Amino acid sequence: MPSFETAVDADAHLYEFVVPMVPPTVNDRERVEEYVALMEHGTVPTAVALSTLDVCQSALGLADDPAAHWGLTHFLLDGHHKLEAAATAGRPVRLLSLLTLGESLAAAEDTARLPALRAQSRSARATST
């Protein structure tokens, strides 16, 4: 499930994902609970990720989904305890995202649009299934 999604235009949709680099089972339970307590008192911790933006369309030309998919994927480098605590407490976490420009499957003009797209309201894409 995306952590955020919104329309890019009539023919494209942005999906954002956070990918942990370790499973939650390795997180220290006490540390997670410490962050939960801090968040319940208003703290908004910051996690750090290396991110890519991929803009793709179906290689098979599937008629049921002709829209371009913009995939903004954040590979979590630091903040696994914070992210689990945020999910547990239902609280926000700030994400410092270092976007790779040379490794992403997106054009420079696409990555330049990200700040405005992320400022838009969340909106799910309607599909005809």
All heavy atoms as an XYZ file, in Angstrom:
965
protein
N       0.845     -1.178      0.000
C       0.000      0.000      0.000
C       0.890      1.241      0.000
O       1.829      1.344      0.771
C      -0.894     -0.012      1.239
C      -1.644      1.279      1.426
S      -2.579      1.375      2.954
C      -4.005      0.449      2.485
N       0.607      2.182     -0.869
C       1.426      3.396     -0.906
C       1.250      4.230      0.358
O       0.180      4.248      0.963
C       0.918      4.148     -2.126
C      -0.217      3.395     -2.681
C      -0.419      2.173     -1.887
N       2.314      4.929      0.738
C       2.215      5.838      1.880
C       1.582      7.165      1.452
O       1.064      7.905      2.282
C       3.592      6.068      2.494
O       4.477      6.614      1.539
N       1.621      7.446      0.156
C       1.006      8.655     -0.405
C       0.755      8.386     -1.879
O       1.525      7.671     -2.519
C       1.938      9.865     -0.249
C       1.414     11.131     -0.879
C       0.477     11.912     -0.218
C       1.839     11.535     -2.134
C      -0.020     13.083     -0.798
C       1.355     12.696     -2.723
C       0.428     13.468     -2.048
N      -0.326      8.934     -2.405
C      -0.557      8.886     -3.849
C      -1.382     10.084     -4.263
O      -2.164     10.627     -3.485
C      -1.225      7.581     -4.274
C      -2.602      7.332     -3.716
C      -3.200      6.031     -4.232
O      -3.465      5.945     -5.451
O      -3.402      5.122     -3.432
N      -1.156     10.515     -5.513
C      -1.882     11.648     -6.053
C      -1.797     11.626     -7.581
O      -0.940     10.962     -8.148
C      -1.338     12.987     -5.497
O      -2.248     14.041     -5.798
C       0.030     13.325     -6.067
N      -2.683     12.361     -8.210
C      -2.676     12.453     -9.674
C      -1.521     13.338    -10.131
O      -1.264     14.383     -9.541
C      -3.994     13.026    -10.163
N      -0.854     12.906    -11.183
C       0.158     13.724    -11.839
C      -0.550     14.552    -12.906
O      -0.376     15.756    -13.003
C       1.261     12.852    -12.478
C       2.225     13.690    -13.302
C       2.001     12.075    -11.394
N      -1.365     13.874    -13.705
C      -2.232     14.494    -14.697
C      -3.265     13.448    -15.086
O      -3.377     12.411    -14.428
C      -1.439     15.030    -15.906
C      -0.583     13.985    -16.587
O      -1.016     12.804    -16.670
O       0.512     14.319    -17.052
N      -4.002     13.685    -16.157
C      -5.074     12.754    -16.545
C      -4.539     11.381    -16.944
O      -5.262     10.385    -16.854
C      -5.884     13.345    -17.702
N      -3.278     11.301    -17.356
C      -2.717     10.037    -17.838
C      -1.609      9.476    -16.955
O      -0.880      8.574    -17.378
C      -2.159     10.230    -19.254
C      -3.256     10.611    -20.237
O      -4.353     10.040    -20.141
O      -3.016     11.503    -21.069
N      -1.444      9.990    -15.731
C      -0.363      9.512    -14.861
C      -0.738      9.691    -13.393
O      -1.482     10.612    -13.039
C       0.919     10.265    -15.173
N      -0.195      8.803    -12.560
C      -0.475      8.842    -11.125
C       0.808      8.550    -10.355
O       1.595      7.679    -10.754
C      -1.556      7.808    -10.780
C      -2.280      8.099     -9.520
N      -3.292      9.032     -9.448
C      -2.134      7.600     -8.284
C      -3.747      9.081     -8.211
N      -3.058      8.221     -7.478
N       1.015      9.280     -9.262
C       2.189      9.113     -8.400
C       1.848      8.204     -7.231
O       0.841      8.413     -6.547
C       2.651     10.472     -7.872
C       3.718     10.454     -6.779
C       5.058      9.982     -7.342
C       3.862     11.834     -6.154
N       2.688      7.200     -7.008
C       2.576      6.302     -5.858
C       3.879      6.397     -5.076
O       4.963      6.288     -5.657
C       2.371      4.851     -6.306
C       1.140      4.652     -7.143
C       1.197      4.729     -8.532
C      -0.088      4.386     -6.542
C       0.065      4.542     -9.306
C      -1.232      4.205     -7.320
C      -1.149      4.284     -8.690
O      -2.268      4.097     -9.454
N       3.785      6.567     -3.768
C       4.974      6.711     -2.935
C       5.030      5.559     -1.937
O       4.024      5.209     -1.321
C       4.917      8.047     -2.197
C       6.130      8.340     -1.368
C       6.109      9.747     -0.795
O       5.035     10.383     -0.784
O       7.161     10.208     -0.357
N       6.210      4.977     -1.783
C       6.402      3.838     -0.891
C       7.634      4.046     -0.021
O       8.619      4.639     -0.466
C       6.632      2.541     -1.693
C       5.507      2.207     -2.622
C       5.516      2.637     -3.939
C       4.429      1.458     -2.184
C       4.476      2.323     -4.810
C       3.381      1.140     -3.045
C       3.414      1.577     -4.355
N       7.594      3.521      1.205
C       8.759      3.478      2.079
C       9.118      2.009      2.250
O       8.276      1.202      2.653
C       8.481      4.133      3.446
C       9.697      4.002      4.356
C       8.095      5.602      3.271
N      10.360      1.667      1.936
C      10.822      0.282      1.989
C      11.865      0.152      3.096
O      12.963      0.719      2.978
C      11.435     -0.146      0.631
C      11.924     -1.576      0.689
C      10.427      0.049     -0.492
N      11.543     -0.587      4.162
C      12.543     -0.786      5.218
C      13.663     -1.702      4.720
O      13.430     -2.605      3.922
C      11.746     -1.434      6.350
C      10.573     -2.053      5.689
C      10.276     -1.242      4.456
N      14.865     -1.479      5.204
C      16.004     -2.301      4.792
C      16.231     -3.485      5.736
O      17.060     -4.346      5.445
C      17.270     -1.442      4.689
C      17.131     -0.296      3.676
S      16.459     -0.744      2.057
C      17.685     -1.844      1.451
N      15.524     -3.511      6.852
C      15.561     -4.650      7.773
C      14.132     -4.946      8.208
O      13.284     -4.044      8.239
C      16.461     -4.390      9.011
C      17.901     -4.172      8.600
C      15.943     -3.217      9.829
N      13.836     -6.188      8.563
C      12.477     -6.509      9.011
C      12.206     -5.940     10.398
O      13.136     -5.787     11.206
C      12.454     -8.048      9.032
C      13.883     -8.443      9.176
C      14.700     -7.367      8.504
N      10.948     -5.621     10.718
C      10.622     -5.064     12.031
C      10.986     -5.991     13.185
O      11.170     -5.530     14.314
C       9.111     -4.832     11.982
C       8.699     -5.029     10.576
C       9.796     -5.698      9.844
N      11.132     -7.269     12.929
C      11.466     -8.217     13.998
C      12.839     -7.958     14.608
O      13.106     -8.409     15.719
C      11.404     -9.670     13.478
O      12.254     -9.790     12.332
C       9.982    -10.065     13.115
N      13.717     -7.236     13.901
C      15.039     -6.932     14.462
C      15.041     -5.642     15.280
O      16.025     -5.336     15.950
C      16.146     -6.876     13.381
C      16.218     -8.167     12.604
C      15.962     -5.693     12.465
N      13.934     -4.887     15.242
C      13.845     -3.657     16.026
C      13.813     -3.969     17.512
O      13.158     -4.913     17.943
C      12.597     -2.846     15.653
C      12.728     -2.151     14.321
O      13.818     -2.007     13.787
N      11.612     -1.724     13.771
N      14.492     -3.148     18.288
C      14.496     -3.268     19.741
C      13.155     -2.766     20.273
O      12.793     -1.601     20.051
C      15.662     -2.445     20.304
C      15.742     -2.485     21.805
O      14.937     -1.797     22.460
O      16.620     -3.204     22.312
N      12.405     -3.636     20.930
C      11.056     -3.294     21.420
C      11.075     -2.075     22.335
O      10.202     -1.213     22.256
C      10.426     -4.467     22.192
C      10.134     -5.709     21.392
C       9.087     -5.497     20.305
N       9.773     -5.489     19.012
C       9.439     -4.775     17.966
N       8.398     -4.014     17.970
N      10.135     -4.802     16.853
N      12.053     -2.004     23.251
C      12.123     -0.866     24.178
C      12.339      0.443     23.429
O      11.746      1.464     23.782
C      13.234     -1.084     25.203
C      12.907     -2.139     26.235
C      14.009     -2.295     27.265
O      14.779     -1.328     27.486
O      14.097     -3.396     27.841
N      13.177      0.415     22.418
C      13.447      1.634     21.630
C      12.188      2.081     20.887
O      11.882      3.272     20.832
C      14.597      1.368     20.641
C      15.102      2.619     19.991
C      15.846      3.471     21.001
N      16.331      4.668     20.356
C      16.231      5.872     20.873
N      15.691      6.052     22.046
N      16.682      6.912     20.225
N      11.446      1.128     20.322
C      10.189      1.459     19.640
C       9.231      2.108     20.630
O       8.623      3.149     20.333
C       9.554      0.209     18.985
C       8.153      0.521     18.466
C      10.440     -0.323     17.856
N       9.099      1.537     21.815
C       8.191      2.091     22.831
C       8.631      3.475     23.299
O       7.787      4.327     23.591
C       8.060      1.122     24.018
C       7.293     -0.137     23.679
C       5.900      0.137     23.100
O       5.184      1.029     23.599
O       5.540     -0.542     22.112
N       9.948      3.724     23.343
C      10.442      5.060     23.691
C       9.962      6.081     22.665
O       9.525      7.178     23.025
C      11.974      5.068     23.747
C      12.562      4.368     24.937
C      14.088      4.283     24.859
O      14.707      4.983     24.011
O      14.659      3.509     25.638
N      10.045      5.719     21.390
C       9.577      6.627     20.332
C       8.060      6.803     20.376
O       7.560      7.900     20.136
C      10.032      6.159     18.951
C      11.455      6.548     18.642
C      12.439      5.580     18.473
C      11.833      7.883     18.528
C      13.748      5.933     18.192
C      13.133      8.248     18.253
C      14.090      7.267     18.085
O      15.381      7.624     17.818
N       7.337      5.747     20.681
C       5.877      5.867     20.811
C       5.553      6.891     21.889
O       4.717      7.789     21.692
C       5.217      4.501     21.129
C       3.767      4.688     21.559
C       5.290      3.571     19.926
N       6.220      6.801     23.037
C       5.981      7.741     24.137
C       6.328      9.169     23.729
O       5.577     10.107     24.021
C       6.788      7.320     25.362
N       7.442      9.357     23.042
C       7.830     10.694     22.579
C       6.798     11.257     21.607
O       6.431     12.437     21.687
C       9.209     10.651     21.907
C      10.410     10.455     22.822
C      11.665     10.175     22.002
C      10.609     11.688     23.702
N       6.319     10.422     20.709
C       5.333     10.866     19.724
C       4.016     11.238     20.377
O       3.347     12.173     19.937
C       5.123      9.779     18.668
C       6.290      9.586     17.749
S       5.984      8.212     16.627
C       7.490      8.208     15.703
N       3.646     10.521     21.415
C       2.400     10.843     22.121
C       2.486     12.187     22.824
O       1.471     12.774     23.174
C       2.047      9.720     23.093
C       1.570      8.474     22.361
C       1.343      7.285     23.266
O       1.759      7.304     24.448
O       0.754      6.298     22.774
N       3.718     12.689     23.026
C       3.922     14.011     23.619
C       4.244     15.068     22.567
O       4.707     16.154     22.886
C       5.029     13.943     24.674
C       4.605     13.221     25.903
N       4.856     11.890     26.108
C       3.889     13.642     26.983
C       4.346     11.509     27.256
N       3.740     12.554     27.808
N       4.024     14.739     21.282
C       4.157     15.739     20.228
C       5.441     15.719     19.420
O       5.584     16.496     18.483
N       6.395     14.866     19.779
C       7.631     14.788     19.015
C       7.367     14.190     17.634
O       6.649     13.207     17.514
C       8.675     13.909     19.753
O       8.959     14.508     21.013
C       9.947     13.760     18.956
N       7.955     14.806     16.608
C       7.884     14.265     15.251
C       9.324     13.930     14.846
O      10.078     14.807     14.433
C       7.253     15.269     14.257
C       7.222     14.681     12.851
C       5.863     15.672     14.712
N       9.712     12.657     14.968
C      11.092     12.289     14.654
C      11.353     12.276     13.148
O      10.421     12.250     12.341
C      11.229     10.881     15.238
C       9.849     10.347     15.242
C       8.933     11.523     15.444
N      12.630     12.275     12.789
C      13.031     12.270     11.392
C      13.735     10.962     11.045
O      14.634     10.527     11.752
C      13.988     13.449     11.098
O      13.317     14.665     11.415
C      14.424     13.468      9.647
N      13.319     10.343      9.947
C      13.979      9.167      9.386
C      14.701      9.616      8.116
O      14.404     10.672      7.562
C      12.956      8.083      9.077
N      15.652      8.797      7.651
C      16.453      9.148      6.474
C      16.346      8.024      5.443
O      16.428      6.847      5.793
C      17.934      9.359      6.859
C      18.779      9.694      5.633
C      18.065     10.443      7.914
N      16.168      8.412      4.168
C      16.034      7.418      3.100
C      16.768      7.854      1.850
O      16.916      9.049      1.570
C      14.563      7.197      2.777
N      17.205      6.871      1.086
C      17.714      7.081     -0.261
C      16.560      6.746     -1.188
O      15.944      5.686     -1.057
C      18.906      6.156     -0.541
C      19.558      6.292     -1.904
C      20.148      7.688     -2.093
C      20.639      5.233     -2.074
N      16.235      7.640     -2.112
C      15.004      7.506     -2.893
C      15.251      7.512     -4.398
O      16.220      8.099     -4.871
C      14.047      8.636     -2.529
O      13.869      8.681     -1.123
N      14.327      6.858     -5.104
C      14.343      6.862     -6.564
C      12.962      7.246     -7.069
O      11.961      6.993     -6.400
C      14.709      5.479     -7.150
O      13.731      4.528     -6.738
C      16.085      5.028     -6.731
N      12.914      7.861     -8.229
C      11.658      8.139     -8.907
C      11.690      7.401    -10.234
O      12.561      7.651    -11.073
C      11.447      9.627     -9.162
C      10.190      9.976     -9.971
C       8.924      9.585     -9.209
C      10.165     11.454    -10.335
N      10.769      6.482    -10.411
C      10.660      5.737    -11.657
C       9.337      6.079    -12.323
O       8.291      6.060    -11.676
C      10.739      4.229    -11.401
C      12.087      3.821    -10.811
O      13.085      4.508    -11.095
O      12.138      2.827    -10.076
N       9.380      6.416    -13.601
C       8.177      6.712    -14.376
C       8.076      5.637    -15.445
O       8.937      5.548    -16.321
C       8.234      8.124    -15.001
C       6.992      8.373    -15.841
C       8.374      9.178    -13.909
N       7.036      4.809    -15.336
C       6.913      3.648    -16.213
C       5.485      3.483    -16.716
O       4.538      3.907    -16.084
C       7.284      2.376    -15.452
S       8.900      2.426    -14.694
N       5.378      2.814    -17.847
C       4.089      2.368    -18.364
C       4.213      0.874    -18.618
O       5.323      0.345    -18.700
C       3.715      3.099    -19.645
C       3.313      4.524    -19.370
C       2.793      5.212    -20.601
O       3.561      5.533    -21.478
N       1.501      5.444    -20.640
N       3.098      0.222    -18.730
C       3.100     -1.208    -18.954
C       3.876     -1.549    -20.217
O       3.602     -1.020    -21.292
C       1.668     -1.731    -19.071
O       1.678     -3.075    -19.469
N       4.843     -2.436    -20.092
C       5.618     -2.873    -21.247
C       4.780     -3.732    -22.181
O       5.077     -3.869    -23.355
C       6.841     -3.655    -20.793
N       3.695     -4.276    -21.629
C       2.843     -5.145    -22.421
C       1.730     -4.380    -23.128
O       0.966     -4.961    -23.883
C       2.222     -6.227    -21.526
C       3.225     -7.113    -20.785
C       2.489     -8.047    -19.851
C       4.078     -7.877    -21.765
N       1.612     -3.084    -22.830
C       0.564     -2.281    -23.445
C      -0.825     -2.718    -23.025
O      -1.736     -2.753    -23.837
N      -0.964     -3.054    -21.749
C      -2.255     -3.532    -21.256
C      -3.311     -2.440    -21.352
O      -3.156     -1.359    -20.811
C      -2.128     -4.014    -19.806
C      -1.158     -5.165    -19.593
C      -1.029     -5.484    -18.120
C      -1.608     -6.393    -20.365
N      -4.384     -2.713    -22.024
C      -5.434     -1.725    -22.255
C      -6.180     -1.363    -20.976
O      -6.722     -0.272    -20.880
C      -6.422     -2.251    -23.296
N      -6.191     -2.260    -19.966
C      -6.944     -1.973    -18.742
C      -6.215     -0.993    -17.826
O      -6.784     -0.508    -16.868
C      -7.294     -3.262    -17.991
C      -6.076     -4.039    -17.549
O      -5.018     -3.888    -18.186
O      -6.187     -4.796    -16.579
N      -4.940     -0.696    -18.087
C      -4.207      0.269    -17.271
C      -3.177      1.007    -18.121
O      -1.982      0.758    -18.021
C      -3.542     -0.420    -16.087
C      -3.047      0.581    -15.055
O      -3.302      1.793    -15.215
O      -2.407      0.158    -14.085
N      -3.638      1.917    -18.968
C      -2.718      2.623    -19.860
C      -1.975      3.788    -19.186
O      -1.100      4.388    -19.793
C      -3.646      3.142    -20.957
C      -4.941      3.365    -20.253
C      -5.031      2.264    -19.219
N      -2.308      4.105    -17.945
C      -1.711      5.268    -17.283
C      -0.245      5.027    -16.935
O       0.177      3.910    -16.656
C      -2.484      5.593    -16.005
N       0.528      6.103    -16.955
C       1.912      6.053    -16.490
C       1.904      6.010    -14.966
O       1.113      6.697    -14.321
C       2.671      7.280    -16.976
N       2.764      5.187    -14.417
C       2.898      5.083    -12.964
C       4.209      5.739    -12.555
O       5.273      5.354    -13.036
C       2.901      3.619    -12.532
C       1.585      2.952    -12.692
N       1.242      1.821    -12.011
C       0.507      3.251    -13.443
C       0.023      1.441    -12.341
N      -0.437      2.302    -13.227
N       4.100      6.721    -11.687
C       5.267      7.363    -11.105
C       5.482      6.692     -9.759
O       4.634      6.796     -8.873
C       5.017      8.851    -10.897
C       4.957      9.684    -12.140
C       4.336      9.383    -13.316
C       5.508     10.978    -12.304
N       4.474     10.401    -14.206
C       5.190     11.407    -13.603
C       6.237     11.822    -11.480
C       5.594     12.644    -14.106
C       6.626     13.054    -11.966
C       6.316     13.457    -13.273
N       6.583      5.992     -9.585
C       6.868      5.314     -8.329
C       7.987      6.014     -7.587
O       9.143      5.972     -8.008
N       7.635      6.683     -6.499
C       8.624      7.336     -5.639
C       8.894      6.371     -4.490
O       8.037      6.169     -3.629
C       8.099      8.676     -5.132
C       9.029      9.470     -4.212
C      10.379      9.750     -4.882
C       8.350     10.774     -3.785
N      10.055      5.729     -4.511
C      10.386      4.698     -3.542
C      11.492      5.187     -2.628
O      12.551      5.605     -3.092
C      10.823      3.399     -4.250
O       9.814      3.031     -5.190
C      11.017      2.274     -3.259
N      11.222      5.138     -1.317
C      12.182      5.564     -0.299
C      12.749      4.317      0.375
O      12.011      3.582      1.036
C      11.507      6.437      0.757
C      10.788      7.616      0.198
N      11.447      8.716     -0.307
C       9.465      7.867      0.052
C      10.551      9.608     -0.721
N       9.344      9.105     -0.525
N      14.056      4.071      0.202
C      14.721      2.953      0.857
C      15.267      3.462      2.187
O      16.206      4.262      2.216
C      15.823      2.395     -0.041
C      15.272      1.835     -1.330
C      15.231      2.617     -2.474
C      14.765      0.546     -1.381
C      14.709      2.114     -3.663
C      14.241      0.037     -2.568
C      14.208      0.822     -3.706
N      14.651      3.019      3.265
C      14.940      3.535      4.599
C      16.354      3.169      5.037
O      16.702      1.986      5.110
C      13.909      2.982      5.581
C      13.803      3.660      6.931
C      13.426      5.130      6.777
C      12.763      2.946      7.782
N      17.173      4.173      5.321
C      18.538      3.963      5.788
C      18.615      4.055      7.302
O      19.341      3.296      7.940
C      19.481      5.007      5.166
C      19.559      5.029      3.647
C      20.455      6.171      3.182
C      20.046      3.698      3.115
N      17.897      5.000      7.869
C      17.903      5.214      9.318
C      16.496      5.606      9.746
O      15.857      6.426      9.087
C      18.885      6.338      9.690
C      18.900      6.603     11.183
O      19.243      5.680     11.941
O      18.535      7.719     11.588
N      16.023      5.011     10.831
C      14.707      5.378     11.339
C      13.732      4.221     11.390
O      12.529      4.438     11.464
N      14.232      3.004     11.366
C      13.346      1.839     11.404
C      12.511      1.806     12.685
O      11.321      1.523     12.648
C      14.160      0.550     11.245
C      14.738      0.402      9.877
N      15.896      1.051      9.485
C      14.317     -0.302      8.799
C      16.161      0.746      8.228
N      15.215     -0.081      7.790
N      13.135      2.128     13.828
C      12.399      2.166     15.102
C      11.352      3.282     15.072
O      10.233      3.103     15.544
C      13.355      2.396     16.276
C      14.313      1.267     16.502
N      15.548      1.233     15.910
C      14.197      0.144     17.248
C      16.168      0.127     16.284
N      15.378     -0.571     17.098
N      11.731      4.421     14.509
C      10.828      5.572     14.431
C       9.615      5.258     13.559
O       8.485      5.601     13.911
C      11.572      6.791     13.877
C      12.716      7.251     14.749
C      13.569      8.276     14.030
C      14.793      8.627     14.849
N      15.693      9.539     14.145
N       9.859      4.617     12.425
C       8.756      4.289     11.517
C       7.802      3.271     12.139
O       6.583      3.408     12.014
C       9.310      3.767     10.191
C       8.613      4.287      8.957
C       8.629      5.786      8.877
C       9.203      3.679      7.715
N       8.343      2.267     12.820
C       7.471      1.298     13.485
C       6.672      1.975     14.597
O       5.476      1.716     14.767
C       8.267      0.131     14.060
C       7.361     -0.908     14.683
C       8.073     -2.123     15.236
O       9.266     -2.326     14.945
O       7.414     -2.877     15.963
N       7.324      2.863     15.349
C       6.620      3.595     16.409
C       5.509      4.464     15.824
O       4.409      4.534     16.380
C       7.608      4.447     17.200
N       5.771      5.119     14.708
C       4.762      5.963     14.069
C       3.565      5.121     13.623
O       2.415      5.531     13.800
C       5.367      6.694     12.874
N       3.838      3.942     13.068
C       2.751      3.056     12.648
C       1.963      2.568     13.859
O       0.737      2.503     13.824
C       3.314      1.873     11.866
N       2.653      2.258     14.932
C       2.002      1.781     16.163
C       1.137      2.865     16.792
O       0.001      2.604     17.201
C       3.070      1.315     17.181
O       3.822      0.253     16.598
C       2.439      0.859     18.476
N       1.681      4.082     16.851
C       0.997      5.187     17.528
C       0.032      5.945     16.616
O      -0.726      6.790     17.085
C       2.025      6.164     18.101
N       0.076      5.668     15.308
C      -0.756      6.422     14.377
C      -0.331      7.877     14.292
O      -1.156      8.776     14.147
N       0.973      8.109     14.384
C       1.531      9.464     14.384
C       2.424      9.678     13.168
O       2.928      8.725     12.580
C       2.376      9.676     15.642
C       1.623      9.494     16.928
C       0.653     10.601     17.115
N       0.607     10.947     18.528
C      -0.117     11.906     19.012
N      -0.845     12.632     18.210
N      -0.137     12.166     20.281
N       2.668     10.935     12.807
C       3.529     11.215     11.649
C       5.009     11.085     11.985
O       5.415     11.171     13.147
C       3.183     12.666     11.307
C       2.786     13.264     12.611
C       2.088     12.160     13.368
N       5.782     10.870     10.970
C       7.238     10.898     11.051
C       7.716     11.732      9.865
O       7.105     11.723      8.801
C       7.841      9.467     11.046
C       7.582      8.769      9.738
C       9.318      9.492     11.349
N       8.746     12.506     10.054
C       9.331     13.319      8.977
C      10.334     12.431      8.247
O      11.056     11.656      8.869
C      10.034     14.527      9.603
C      10.584     15.520      8.635
C      11.180     16.733      9.361
N      10.142     17.433     10.119
C      10.100     17.530     11.445
N      11.005     16.960     12.200
N       9.129     18.196     12.044
N      10.403     12.549      6.928
C      11.330     11.746      6.150
C      12.274     12.658      5.372
O      11.835     13.452      4.534
C      10.571     10.836      5.180
C      11.419      9.873      4.370
C      12.137      8.871      5.272
C      10.557      9.138      3.358
N      13.566     12.552      5.681
C      14.591     13.249      4.920
C      14.963     12.323      3.771
O      15.524     11.252      3.974
C      15.814     13.551      5.788
C      17.025     14.137      5.063
C      16.674     15.458      4.382
C      18.182     14.296      6.008
N      14.592     12.724      2.577
C      14.736     11.876      1.397
C      15.836     12.413      0.500
O      15.787     13.564      0.071
C      13.401     11.863      0.643
O      13.546     11.247     -0.598
N      16.828     11.571      0.226
C      17.915     11.927     -0.679
C      17.602     11.271     -2.024
O      17.783     10.068     -2.199
C      19.243     11.434     -0.123
C      19.544     11.884      1.318
C      20.741     11.157      1.875
C      19.702     13.383      1.396
N      17.091     12.055     -2.964
C      16.632     11.537     -4.252
C      17.797     11.357     -5.219
O      18.532     12.304     -5.500
C      15.591     12.481     -4.863
C      15.000     12.075     -6.206
C      14.199     10.780     -6.076
C      14.120     13.187     -6.748
N      17.954     10.124     -5.715
C      18.996      9.857     -6.713
C      18.509     10.342     -8.071
O      17.429      9.983     -8.504
C      19.320      8.356     -6.805
O      18.170      7.662     -7.270
C      19.767      7.796     -5.482
N      19.286     11.162     -8.697
C      18.884     11.679    -10.003
C      19.409     10.800    -11.134
O      18.702     10.536    -12.098
C      19.370     13.118    -10.177
C      18.818     14.112     -9.152
C      19.421     15.493     -9.369
C      17.307     14.163     -9.203
N      20.617     10.304    -11.006
C      21.215      9.507    -12.059
C      20.736      8.069    -12.099
O      20.822      7.412    -13.124
N      20.232      7.561    -11.001
C      19.811      6.162    -10.919
C      18.304      5.981    -11.082
O      17.823      4.859    -11.172
C      20.257      5.548     -9.591
C      21.755      5.567     -9.384
C      22.525      4.848    -10.471
O      22.067      3.781    -10.930
O      23.585      5.358    -10.888
N      17.560      7.038    -11.091
C      16.110      6.966    -11.239
C      15.726      6.813    -12.703
O      16.445      7.274    -13.592
C      15.451      8.230    -10.687
O      15.646      8.337     -9.299
N      14.593      6.161    -12.944
C      14.062      6.020    -14.308
C      13.071      7.145    -14.585
O      11.923      6.921    -14.932
C      13.382      4.661    -14.481
C      14.263      3.435    -14.298
C      13.431      2.171    -14.408
C      15.391      3.431    -15.312
N      13.529      8.357    -14.380
C      12.688      9.539    -14.598
C      13.555     10.632    -15.209
O      14.752     10.708    -14.958
C      12.096     10.018    -13.273
N      12.921     11.458    -15.992
C      13.620     12.583    -16.606
C      13.792     13.711    -15.595
O      13.063     13.784    -14.600
C      12.832     13.080    -17.823
N      14.731     14.591    -15.852
C      14.996     15.712    -14.953
C      13.744     16.562    -14.736
O      13.475     17.024    -13.626
C      16.138     16.566    -15.498
N      12.961     16.756    -15.799
C      11.739     17.565    -15.646
C      10.702     16.861    -14.758
O       9.896     17.513    -14.104
C      11.134     17.957    -16.997
C      10.779     16.809    -17.904
C      11.897     16.383    -18.850
O      13.061     16.796    -18.679
O      11.593     15.609    -19.774
N      10.730     15.513    -14.727
C       9.820     14.771    -13.837
C      10.222     14.972    -12.380
O       9.380     15.264    -11.539
C       9.826     13.275    -14.162
C       9.299     12.971    -15.552
O       8.499     13.779    -16.087
O       9.680     11.933    -16.108
N      11.509     14.820    -12.089
C      11.957     14.993    -10.703
C      11.743     16.435    -10.243
O      11.445     16.669     -9.077
C      13.431     14.584    -10.524
O      14.252     15.346    -11.401
C      13.625     13.110    -10.782
N      11.844     17.392    -11.162
C      11.613     18.797    -10.803
C      10.161     19.040    -10.391
O       9.864     19.975     -9.649
C      11.996     19.706    -11.968
N       9.248     18.185    -10.837
C       7.820     18.342    -10.499
C       7.467     17.772     -9.125
O       6.370     18.021     -8.616
C       6.962     17.653    -11.559
C       7.030     18.338    -12.918
C       6.120     17.684    -13.912
N       4.709     17.775    -13.498
C       3.726     17.101    -14.065
N       3.965     16.280    -15.068
N       2.484     17.234    -13.647
N       8.353     16.975     -8.530
C       8.018     16.300     -7.278
C       7.568     17.228     -6.139
O       6.580     16.919     -5.469
C       9.177     15.427     -6.800
C       9.245     14.055     -7.422
C      10.473     13.299     -6.927
C       7.985     13.260     -7.146
N       8.257     18.347     -5.868
C       7.789     19.193     -4.757
C       6.331     19.640     -4.919
O       5.547     19.592     -3.966
C       8.750     20.383     -4.772
C       9.998     19.827     -5.380
C       9.515     18.847     -6.425
N       5.946     20.029     -6.110
C       4.562     20.466     -6.338
C       3.590     19.288     -6.228
O       2.499     19.421     -5.663
C       4.430     21.132     -7.705
N       3.983     18.126     -6.729
C       3.112     16.948     -6.647
C       2.921     16.517     -5.200
O       1.817     16.158     -4.787
C       3.679     15.794     -7.471
C       3.631     15.985     -8.982
C       4.437     14.893     -9.682
C       2.188     15.998     -9.474
N       3.995     16.564     -4.399
C       3.892     16.167     -2.986
C       3.086     17.183     -2.177
O       2.582     16.863     -1.117
C       5.285     15.984     -2.373
C       5.951     14.687     -2.746
C       5.160     13.464     -2.268
N       5.345     13.255     -0.847
C       4.386     13.329      0.063
N       3.163     13.604     -0.278
N       4.631     13.130      1.332
N       2.949     18.402     -2.679
C       2.159     19.421     -1.986
C       0.665     19.271     -2.268
O      -0.160     19.867     -1.587
C       2.635     20.817     -2.385
N       0.330     18.476     -3.283
C      -1.078     18.244     -3.618
C      -1.744     17.398     -2.542
O      -1.084     16.725     -1.754
C      -1.199     17.492     -4.961
C      -0.811     18.295     -6.148
C      -0.932     17.511     -7.449
O      -0.573     18.044     -8.458
N      -1.421     16.289     -7.446
N      -3.060     17.390     -2.567
C      -3.816     16.522     -1.680
C      -3.668     15.076     -2.122
O      -3.514     14.790     -3.311
C      -5.304     16.886     -1.714
O      -5.488     18.203     -1.258
N      -3.768     14.191     -1.153
C      -3.750     12.753     -1.438
C      -5.001     12.412     -2.228
O      -6.088     12.866     -1.912
C      -3.755     11.997     -0.107
C      -3.866     10.507     -0.219
C      -4.004      9.878      1.163
N      -2.879     10.211      2.002
C      -1.852      9.389      2.246
N      -1.830      8.205      1.688
N      -0.875      9.775      3.024
N      -4.830     11.617     -3.284
C      -6.006     11.160     -4.047
C      -5.706      9.806     -4.656
O      -4.681      9.617     -5.302
C      -6.366     12.171     -5.143
O      -5.342     12.264     -6.096
N      -6.605      8.867     -4.417
C      -6.462      7.530     -4.975
C      -6.871      7.554     -6.438
O      -7.716      8.350     -6.846
C      -7.326      6.532     -4.200
N      -6.268      6.699     -7.211
C      -6.577      6.630     -8.632
C      -7.755      5.700     -8.859
O      -7.792      4.591     -8.366
C      -5.358      6.109     -9.401
C      -5.551      6.125    -10.887
C      -4.227      5.863    -11.588
N      -4.528      5.443    -12.938
C      -4.601      4.173    -13.324
N      -4.342      3.211    -12.478
N      -4.916      3.865    -14.554
N      -8.722      6.166     -9.598
C      -9.870      5.332     -9.963
C      -9.451      4.423    -11.094
O      -8.854      4.849    -12.079
C     -11.038      6.203    -10.399
N      -9.733      3.137    -10.937
C      -9.392      2.171    -11.987
C     -10.643      1.453    -12.429
O     -11.613      1.311    -11.679
C      -8.370      1.139    -11.502
O      -8.901      0.471    -10.357
C      -7.049      1.778    -11.163
N     -10.635      0.976    -13.643
C     -11.775      0.237    -14.164
C     -11.435     -1.248    -14.161
O     -10.818     -1.753    -15.075
C     -12.121      0.687    -15.585
O     -10.986      0.541    -16.410
N     -11.806     -1.930    -13.068
C     -11.521     -3.364    -12.980
C     -12.782     -4.170    -12.884
O     -13.832     -3.711    -12.595
C     -10.647     -3.683    -11.737
O     -11.293     -3.148    -10.589
C      -9.257     -3.138    -11.910
